[in-house]
Structures are given as C-alpha cells and as structure tokens.
Amino acid sequence: MKLSSAAAVLVCLHPASAHAACDPSKRDARYDIKSDTVLDKTSHLTWQRCSVGQQWKDGTGCTGAVKALTWSDAKQEQSGGWRLPTRDELASLVSKTCAKPAIDDAVFPGMEPDSMNYWTATAVSDSSVYYVNFANGVASADAIDEPYAVRL
C-alpha cells in the first residue's frame, strides 16, 4: 500500500458501514482503478491490485500464484514506497456485502481460496501480529512464522 500525496499527513479510517461493496455503482464511487493499482477515494490510500507473488496483466488481471510469507519475509517486500498496511487500513477493504471473498474481487482480483489470510504491520507482541482473513472479514492475531499472503 502506498500513500497518495493527498494523504501524506492524515489517513482516514472508517466504520464497517463505509467499507467497499461488490455493487459496481458503489465500486465506481469508492475506487479509482488504474491498471495494476487502485486509489481508495475514501481512505486516500493506493493499493496494489495483485497480491505479492502475482503480476498484473492488462486484459487478464492478476496472474501467477499468491506467495505465502512469514511476517519477517512479508516486511522484506516493502520497497519503492510500498508497505504493509496497518490492521485498520487492511480491514477497510473488507466488504460485508461481498460473499467469499469478503473483498471486492473485481477491484482486487486473483484472490485464492487457500490464501485468504493477509499480514498487517500491526504487531501484538514480539511474536504475534494481526492479519485479516478475507474469507470472513475478521482481523485476528497469529504467530509471525505463519505463512500468509501480502497486499501492499
């Protein structure tokens, strides 16, 4: 996830009722999609559309397999202004109106049923970090050596 210039100072977080919806009319109001990235106009955050391990291909979407990484390895993927999102930032992509996955998969394609847990940057302790499960939309904590997906 990369901050847009408009959000360099303030990141807005919103309640569950403001989360993304699978309704295309709401999608257009919430997201500005630019090929391999998407600007969330509600939070002013720019996201990579594909998970780490996948590549964007115009006309096809996300290709390749989602990479499962430990938290330490996930942090190594941060570069060029891209970083792991906080728990609240990643949870803002959860849509209560979408079925499994609980994320708008037209905006974030390539979600894999076996890789629905995504790391956040929010640590609970030295050995435990929050992740968001996009199968059910719940944020939980787990050991840092678990292999989970990453969205920057």
C-alpha positions as CSV (number, residue, x, y, z in Angstrom):
1,M,0.0,0.0,0.0
2,K,1.3,3.4,-0.9
3,L,0.1,6.8,0.4
4,S,-1.1,9.2,-2.3
5,S,0.3,12.7,-2.0
6,A,-3.1,13.9,-0.6
7,A,-2.8,11.5,2.3
8,A,0.8,12.1,3.4
9,V,-0.3,13.6,6.7
10,L,-3.7,12.1,7.5
11,V,-5.1,8.6,7.0
12,C,-8.8,8.4,7.3
13,L,-10.3,5.2,8.7
14,H,-14.0,4.5,8.5
15,P,-16.5,2.2,10.2
16,A,-17.6,-1.1,8.7
17,S,-20.7,0.6,7.1
18,A,-18.3,2.6,4.8
19,H,-16.5,-0.5,3.6
20,A,-16.2,-1.5,-0.1
21,A,-19.2,-3.1,-1.7
22,C,-19.5,-5.5,-4.6
23,D,-22.1,-3.3,-6.2
24,P,-20.5,-1.9,-9.3
25,S,-22.1,1.5,-8.8
26,K,-20.6,1.8,-5.4
27,R,-17.3,0.5,-6.7
28,D,-17.0,3.4,-9.1
29,A,-17.7,5.9,-6.3
30,R,-15.2,4.3,-4.0
31,Y,-12.3,3.3,-6.2
32,D,-10.2,4.9,-9.0
33,I,-8.7,1.9,-10.8
34,K,-5.5,2.4,-12.8
35,S,-4.4,-0.9,-14.3
36,D,-2.2,-2.5,-11.6
37,T,-3.1,-0.1,-8.7
38,V,-6.3,1.3,-7.2
39,L,-6.8,4.5,-5.3
40,D,-9.4,4.1,-2.5
41,K,-11.0,7.6,-2.6
42,T,-12.4,7.0,0.9
43,S,-9.1,6.4,2.7
44,H,-6.9,8.2,0.1
45,L,-4.6,5.1,0.1
46,T,-3.3,3.5,-3.1
47,W,-3.2,-0.3,-3.2
48,Q,-1.5,-2.9,-5.5
49,R,-4.4,-4.8,-7.1
50,C,-2.5,-8.1,-7.0
51,S,-1.2,-9.9,-4.0
52,V,2.6,-10.4,-3.6
53,G,3.7,-13.2,-5.9
54,Q,1.2,-12.2,-8.6
55,Q,1.7,-9.9,-11.6
56,W,-0.8,-7.6,-13.2
57,K,-1.5,-8.3,-16.9
58,D,-3.8,-5.9,-18.8
59,G,-6.9,-7.7,-20.1
60,T,-6.3,-10.7,-17.8
61,G,-5.9,-9.4,-14.3
62,C,-3.6,-11.0,-11.7
63,T,-1.6,-13.9,-13.0
64,G,0.6,-16.3,-11.0
65,A,0.2,-17.6,-7.5
66,V,-0.2,-15.7,-4.3
67,K,3.0,-16.0,-2.3
68,A,2.7,-17.3,1.3
69,L,5.3,-15.5,3.5
70,T,6.2,-15.3,7.2
71,W,5.8,-11.9,8.7
72,S,9.6,-11.2,8.5
73,D,9.6,-12.1,4.8
74,A,6.5,-10.0,4.2
75,K,8.3,-7.0,5.6
76,Q,11.1,-7.6,3.1
77,E,8.6,-7.0,0.3
78,Q,8.3,-3.3,1.3
79,S,10.1,-1.1,-1.2
80,G,9.6,1.9,-3.5
81,G,7.1,3.5,-1.1
82,W,5.0,0.3,-0.8
83,R,4.5,-1.0,2.7
84,L,2.5,-3.4,4.8
85,P,-0.8,-1.8,5.8
86,T,-1.9,-1.4,9.4
87,R,-4.7,-3.7,10.7
88,D,-7.3,-0.9,10.3
89,E,-6.1,0.0,6.8
90,L,-6.3,-3.5,5.5
91,A,-9.6,-4.2,7.3
92,S,-11.0,-1.1,5.5
93,L,-11.0,-3.3,2.3
94,V,-13.4,-5.8,3.9
95,S,-16.8,-5.7,2.4
96,K,-19.7,-7.0,4.5
97,T,-21.8,-7.2,1.3
98,C,-19.4,-9.4,-0.7
99,A,-19.6,-13.2,-0.3
100,K,-16.4,-15.2,0.0
101,P,-14.1,-13.5,-0.5
102,A,-15.1,-10.6,1.7
103,I,-13.3,-8.1,-0.6
104,D,-14.4,-6.7,-3.9
105,D,-12.6,-9.2,-6.2
106,A,-13.3,-7.1,-9.3
107,V,-11.1,-4.4,-7.7
108,F,-8.7,-6.9,-6.1
109,P,-8.7,-9.9,-8.5
110,G,-6.8,-13.1,-8.1
111,M,-7.9,-13.9,-4.5
112,E,-7.1,-17.6,-3.9
113,P,-9.4,-19.7,-1.6
114,D,-6.4,-21.2,0.2
115,S,-4.6,-17.9,0.7
116,M,-7.2,-15.6,2.4
117,N,-5.1,-14.5,5.4
118,Y,-3.2,-11.3,4.8
119,W,-0.5,-9.9,7.1
120,T,-0.7,-6.4,8.5
121,A,2.1,-4.2,10.0
122,T,0.3,-4.1,13.4
123,A,2.1,-6.2,16.0
124,V,0.5,-7.6,19.1
125,S,3.8,-8.7,20.7
126,D,7.3,-9.7,19.6
127,S,6.0,-13.0,18.3
128,S,2.4,-12.2,17.2
129,V,1.0,-9.9,14.5
130,Y,-2.5,-9.1,13.2
131,Y,-3.8,-10.5,9.9
132,V,-7.1,-10.0,8.1
133,N,-8.9,-13.1,6.9
134,F,-10.7,-12.2,3.6
135,A,-12.8,-15.4,3.7
136,N,-14.8,-14.0,6.6
137,G,-13.6,-10.4,7.0
138,V,-12.2,-10.9,10.6
139,A,-8.9,-9.5,11.9
140,S,-7.1,-11.8,14.3
141,A,-3.5,-12.3,15.6
142,D,-1.2,-15.2,14.9
143,A,2.5,-16.2,15.2
144,I,4.9,-14.4,13.0
145,D,6.2,-17.6,11.4
146,E,2.8,-18.5,9.8
147,P,2.8,-18.3,6.0
148,Y,0.2,-15.7,5.0
149,A,-0.4,-13.6,1.9
150,V,0.5,-9.9,1.5
151,R,-1.1,-6.9,-0.2
152,L,0.9,-3.7,-0.3
